[in-house]
Amino acid sequence: MKSFLRILSLLKPYLPYVFVAALLNMLTVIFSIGSVGALIPILNLIFDTPGTDLSHAAEWKLALAELVESYKVEHGPGKTLQTTVFLTLCIFILKNFSRYGALYILAPVRNGIVAQLKKQLHDKWMALSLRQHSELKKGDMLTRATADLNEIEWSMLKGMEGFVRDPLMILGTLILLFTMSPKLTLLAIAIIPISGGLIATVGKSLKRSANQAQEELGQNTSALEEVLTNLPVIKAFVAERAMSSRYQASLKLWTKHMVSVFRKRDLSSPIAEVLGVSLLLIVLYLGGMEVVAGRSMTGGELIAFVVLFYQLIPAFKNVTNALYDIQKGNASAARVFDVLDLEEARNGHIAPTDQQWNEDIRLKNVFFSYDDTEVLKDLNLLIPAGKTTAIVGPSGSGKTTLLYLLAGFAHPQQGSISMGSLDLKKAELKAYRNKIGWVPQQPLLFNTDFENNIALGSEHNTAKINKALEAAYCTEFTSQWTQGKPIGEGGASLSGGQRQRLSIARAFYVNPKLLLLDEATAALDNESEARVQKALEVLMKERTTVVVAHRLSTIKDADQIAYVEDGKVVELGTHLELIENGGKYSALVNLGNLNADS
């Protein structure tokens, strides 16, 4: 129950609410018991049994009977009955008022804890490295942030409410029942170990089934997310039936586990009720014998005893259901904490100085792999400060991975990347990335307006935004756009070229010390590429730039070109030098693989 205890630890900021709710729950128990106890004088009045001549009755019952008798003598039976009924009604109203008050107070606690966990999950995902994200399934992560958190709120936290109130109800009721008839009450207690054993057995099985169901729901959501993301490919290759079969198989497994969960959870109610009703009939029989013998209770008290005892049945059922709900929610809580417990990417504490930004970047004996696939193998490269370094090579040679390492998205497993005397492993990543401009191959945009997409993570400056839009040749479409209008999910309202130019405008806005371009002009047509290329030339001037490109027009004027193959730099030099050497770069150009005519 570690996850349950961790959920309880989240209650700390809400302790005042919890204390008030606990007080109201205690009042609910008192009024609930009192409302049933108030039935005794009403029934005794109706059946004309004073209850003061019992030989083995509890003192509080005799005192209550004497009080009612004296009031009856003074005011008459009718007035006494009227007063007693009115007082009983008031107690019932107070009982329900306090019960609603407890639920009212706890509502922000339940939602607050879920909101807190949502925020923690959100921040944890942003803190994880891109390499860690590559090992996670997006759909499963979304399931943990939605279905699992809903399960925590509606099962575990709701169950905790009943788990606090109903045991108090059981304890208070049992105390009162003991004073009325110890013998009959002992029979009621006998049901507890029987129920406990059955609850524990079914509860363990329920938790296992609930965990399996939530895991399969994550797989199901992942499959659905992939279909929505890759819908054009599915339609192009007529793969609808295959995808439907795959999704149906996942649904079948999820349905199987959920059916098991519901059946096991629903078993709690009949178990508790059968045991309770069986004992109730025994109580009626033995209590009836007490009334007939005239020893410790009247007929009215027996009815009150039965009502009180019957009040125990739903309380036991609620505790049983609460235990099941907590077990079910515990499985979801464990899945949420599995993510929150992931080790975050390493982060140094040294902020790069202006002097270090003006020094060369050196990659020395760098090794990097994804799982068992080695991508960079003993790579060495010096990136001169204030110069442009172009990275070319065949697909899968490690070009984009190299940019990821330079951006601090991951660190080499072996070797080092340093900027002057500063090893990037020791750099404070936020301070380091604040001076980086990154333009990925696929534009990554948000469903908000142009201004917020450009000033992402930076202070909003309208003049700078307009300047960045103009520099990236975006004004021809942004000027006709409604102010503040979102651009759609991932920039869906824009063309591919417009999305890429907006992504380049973002790099203009941050005025970076280090510019990383990953096929920045790949999505542009020839006319747009020529215009953006001019903008990039201005942006790259006297700035340390690393560019991955397949267009000769993008790299031919670079200060140095590194040809990367099989995770290593195999050729290094200027465009003319590499052409003269007649090596792999020259062959790439001569074959037209660098779009030499562009």
Summary of the structure (lengths in Angstrom):
residues: 598
radius of gyration: 36.7
end to end distance: 64.2
largest distance: 123.7
contacts: 1941
relative contact order: 0.08
helix: 66%
strand: 10%
